[in-house]
């Protein structure tokens, strides 16, 4: 009878044990914690075909609190482009012949309504007077989840003369 090398004799049972152990299904572990929920309170306003000559005003029926606490994103689909082409505002328009800008302001208090004022400008900053057709305009209001007061305190109390001298390394007279 032929003798196998020691490594093969040792390896064969180990492979057999591993293959049989991996093929068996064990008990499921404990259920993990639920993940953090996403932001499901996003509002999307869709507007159909619009012709813009210098300015266009669109109405959003939304509360002041929602506007004040949200990121506002505006996109449009120019008729001169494919239906799948979305341009962001503000930005350079189709063909780089105009630029878009927008501002939003409360136009009615009760019920609350906001006007999205879209403006077309030449690259030099003058009003763009050639009519531009938009197939669609889409506005996203994405509420923030966390708010931080970004105001930073002054490095020194400017009302305290001695503190100002110390801060700037100035000798008192």
C-alpha positions, 0 to 999 in steps of 0.5 A: 500500500502506498503511503501518502505524504503527511501533509495530504493525510492531515489536510484531507480530514480538515477539508472534509470538516470545513466543507461539512461545517460550512454547509450547515445552517446555524441559528439566526443571530439576534435582530439588529437595531433599526437604522436611522430613518431618512428624510421623508418630509421632502416636498417637490413642486412640479410646474409644466411648460413655462415661457420666460422673458426676463422673469417668471414668478411661480407660487409655492403653497408652503409654510414659512417654517418649512421654507426657513428650515429647508434647502431649496433646489431648483431645476428646469428642463429647457425646450431646446434640450432633451427631455431628460436634461435638467439644468440647476438654478442658479447657473448657465443656461442652454447654449450658454446664452443666458444665466438663471437666478432665483429668489424666494419670498413670502407673498401671502401670509394666510394661507402661506404662499411663497413666490419663486422669482426666476430671472434670466440674465445675459452673461454680462448681467443685463436682463435676457429679453429673448423668450426661453421655453422651459418644458418643466420646472421642479423645486425641491424643499429638503428640510434640515434635520440638524440645526447649529448656530454658526455664529462664532463669538468674537475672540475678545470682548471689544467692550473691555478696553483692557481685554483688547489691549491684552488680545492684541499685545498692546502695552497700556499707556 
